[in-house]
Amino acid sequence: MVPVEVVGVRTHLADDEIVVLLLDPDAALLVPILIGPSEASAIAAAQAGVVPPRPMTHDLLRDALAAAGAPVVHVEITSLEDGVFHAALVLHGGQRVDSRASDAIAVALRFDCPVLCSAEVVAVAGVEVRPATSEEDLAQFREFLDQVSAEDFETGNEPGPEQGGRDT
């Protein structure tokens, strides 16, 4: 397992496809995961520090696990099978809970805990990005992230392991 950074969610307006982007900074690989609008909203809200007046589903799960004394210590993106990403919540005490990748990421952000990704998943689904070596390179990388879309990672009609996959 390698630690990855949750870069954020991006939408391709023409296709209405949404991806969450995970960055393996050591390998300079970006892993795109197609997700739904509800999951995208949950991830974006957590990254922005938005606190809803009443708990949403991921907030409720965080609160329930914390109250039960079983907080999430990290999440793992474990595999990519038939274009579908699989994940697990790893609780205090070592218990594992099967999860969709997008839900695991949304929960990790709420617990402020690490997101780990299988090295094999990063190798298969990762898209190479040029590492930022100067302020100009960093600005270009940020511009890339602001404009990247799910379509940029596809080569055919259905995403396969080589192009990333869906979170279903």
N, C-alpha and C positions, 0 to 999 in steps of 0.2 A: 504494500500500500504506500502511495506517495501523497503528501499533502498537496492540495490544490486550493486556489483562491477562487471564490465566487465573484467573477467579474461583474455579472449583472444579467439582466434580461434585455433582449432586443427583439423588435418586431420587424418583419418584412411586410410592408403595407400592401404590396401587390398580391401577395399570397395569403395574408393574414396568418402567417406562421410565426410562432414565438419560440425563441430559444433561450435557454440559460447557458451562459458560457462559464466554463471552469478552466482556469489557467494553471498548468504545471510550470512554474517559473524556472525550475532547474532544467527541464527539457525544452523549454520555450514552445510548448504545445498547448493549443486551445481545444478543449473538448466541448462541442456543441450538443445540447440535448433539447430536442423538440418537446415543448410542454404546452399545457392548456392555459387559457387566460386567467382562470382562478388561481392556479399555482403561480403563474407569473406575477399576479397582483400580490400574493402572499409573500413571495420572495422580495419583490421590489419594496413593499411596505416595511419589511423587516430591515432591509438595507438602509432605508431612509429614516429608520427610527420612529415610524408612525405607530402610535399607540391608539388603537380603536377604543371608543367609549365602552364597548362590551367586547369580551374576548371572541375572536374569530377561531375557527377550528384549530389551527396550529398553535394559537395562544392557549386555548383550552387544553390541548394535549401537553404543552409545556407545563402549565399550572398543575395539571393532574399528576404528571410524572414527578414533578418537584414535591408536591404534597405527599406523594406515596414514598418519598425518599429514594426515588430511582431516576435521578436526572440523566439526561443523555450526555455522555462524555465525549463522544465523537460519532460521526456517521461515516459509512463506507459505501462508495459506489463499487459494487462487487463484481458485476459482470455485464456483458452486452450479449444478449441471446436473441437471435432472429430480429435484430434491429430494436430490441427493447432493453433499456437500462434497468438493472436490478440494484437495490440498495438495502442497507440495514441500519437501524438505529442501534448503537451500542450503549447500553445503560450502565450506570454505576453498579458494580457487582458482576459485570460481564455478560448479562443477559443480552440477547440479540432479538430485534424485532424487524421482521421483513417489511420493506417499504418501497414505494415508488421513489425514484431518484429525486423528483421535484419536491415531494413531501419531505424527504430526508433533508434536503438542502434548506427548505423553509424552516424546519424544526431546528437544524443546526444553527441557523442565523439567530433564532430566538434564544438558544442556550449559549450563544457565543462560543461554540465549540468547533473543533477542527472538522473539516471535510477531507476525507481521504479517498483516493481513487485507486483501484487496482492498476498496477503498472501495465498489465496487459490491455486493459480498457484504454488507458492513455495512449499506448502504442498503436492500437487498432483504430480508435475513433479520433485521436488527436490530429489537429491540423497545425502544421509548423508555422510559427510566427517568428519574425526576425527580432532578436533581443534588442531592447533599447540600450544604446551605449552612449547616447548624448541627449541633451534636452530636446533637440530637433527630432531625434529618433523617437523619444518618448511622446512627443506631440503627435507624430505621425501614427504611432501605435494607438493612442487614445482616439484619434480620428477614425482609424480602422475599426475599433471597437464600437464607436458610435454609429457606424454605417454598415456593419456586418449583418448579414441576414441568413436565415436557414438556407435559402437558395444558393448562397455562396459555397455551401458544403455539400451540395447534391450534384451527382453526375447523371442520375437517371430519374425515373418517376417515383420509385420507392426508395427511401433511404435504407441502406444495408449497413453492415458493420464497418465497411470502409468509409462511409460518409457520416457516421453518427447514427442516431436512431431516435425512436420515439420513447417517451416515458409513459408507457401504458400498462 
